[in-house]
């Protein structure tokens, strides 16, 4: 703690009564953890002239090859204009392929090209290495608790989307 006292270990029951200061520390930990989690991919993306929006698009296209633009919009929660800008760049650069739907010609199905798969692997390898090390250090109970906290922080519709991705093995 910042006042020199040693950190206390809290039981699950006492965690229900966190102080504002403890919550603030948790919020700050999330900010710094996110910074660490995105640092390695950000360096890779910067070299290629891309940003985090490109990373998220590549990640979810990889997770669900053939996903539609509308499905990707729902998952990412961005505007159509914003996503179109990102997709246009990824398509022009040969990382994503857009195919017309077979049943509905208005649909566009998205797939990573071989180059897109290589970029996705670089990005996810970097994040998996960081998460693997953190999970190993924290231990299985902490990992399970962390996942519960993350899921509890999600809005209900995002929790359903996450569960669907998880349950489909995607």
N, C-alpha and C positions, 0 to 999 in steps of 0.2 A: 504494500500500500504506500501511497505517496507520503504519508505522515510518519513513516519509519516503523510502524507496527508490522508484525509478521502477518502474512495472509492466513485467514482462518479457513478451515475446511468445513463446509456446510453439508449437513445431511439433506436428503431429498425433501424432507418435510419443511425444514427451515428455509429452503430455497423459495417456498411459496410466499415468503415475507421479505423479499429483497428490498433494501433501502434504495432511494433514488441514486445515491452515490454508487452502490453496487451495480445498478442498472446502467449508469453512465459509463462505468468501467467496462461493462459488457459491450455496450455500443461502440466504445472506442476500440476494444479488442476486435470487434467485427470489421471496423474500418481498416485497421492495420493488417488484419489477416487477409482481407480482400486485396489490399495493396500487394501483399506478398504473393497471394494466389495468382494475381494477374501479371506480376512483374516479368516472369520469364516469357509468357506468350506475348506480352506487349513488346518486348525486345525483338522477338521474331517478326511480329506484325509490322513494327516500325521499319525494319529493313526492307519490307515489301510494299510499304506505303499504305498499309491497312490499319484499321482500328478495331476496337472491341466489338463493334456491331458486325463487322465481317467475321470475327471469331465466332460469335454466337450463331450467326447464320450457317457457317460451315459446320459447326458442332451439331446443330439440330438437323441439318440436311444429312449429315453422316449417320445420325442416330435413326433416321427414318427415310431411307432412300426412296425417292418417288413422292415424297410429301408434296402437298400442293402449296402454292403461294399463300392461299387463305389459311391453311393450317399453320404455316410458319408465322403468319401475322398473329394468329391467336396465341401461339406459344411465346413469341417474343414480346408481344404487347406493345408493338411500335406502330407508327402510322404507315399506311400503304406507300406514301411518298418516300418516307425514310427507307423502308425495306427495298423499294424499287431502285433507289440510288445504290444501295449496297449490292443488290443482286446484279444490276447492270455492270458494275465494276467486276464482280466475280465472274460473270459470264464472258465479258470482253477479255478478261485476263486468262480465260481458259480453265478456270477452277470449278465452275458450275455449269451444268448443261440443263437447259429448260426444254422439256418435251411437251407437246400438245397432248391433252388427255385423249384416251381412246374412246371412252364413253361420252365424255362431255368436252367438246372441242374448245370451250371457253377456259377450261382448267389448264394450268401449267404445272407440270410435275418436275420437281427439282432433283438432280443427281449430282454428286461430286464426280469430276473427271479424275483421271489418275493423278494429275498434278494437285487437284483439290484434296484427294485422299492423302497425298504425301504431306501437304500443309497441315491438314487436320491431325495427322499422326504426330507431327512435330509439336503442335500446340498441346495436344492431349497428353503426350508423353511427358512433357515438362510439368504439367499440372498433376498428373498421376504420381510422378516422382515426389513432388512436394507433399501431396496428400498422403502417400504411402508412408513417408518419413514421419509426418505429424501423427498419423494414426498409430504407427508402431510405438512412437514415444508416449502417446496418451493411453494406449491400452484399449482392449475391447469394450469395457464398460463405458468408458468416456466416448468412444466412437458411437456406440448405440445411443447414448444420451444426447450427443451432439446432433445426430440425425433426427432424433425426436424433437429437439429444439428447433432445428431448421424447418421441419415439416409443420410444426405448430405456428411458426412465424408466417407461413405461406397463407395467402388468401385462399378461401375454399375452392375456387375454380382452378387456381394454380396447383393446389394439392391434388385435385382430381387429375389434372393433366400430368403431373409428376407421377402419380400412382399408375396411370395408364402406361406411360413410358417405361416405368420400372417393371410392371407386371407383364408387359409384352416382351421383356428382355431386351428392349431397345435402349 
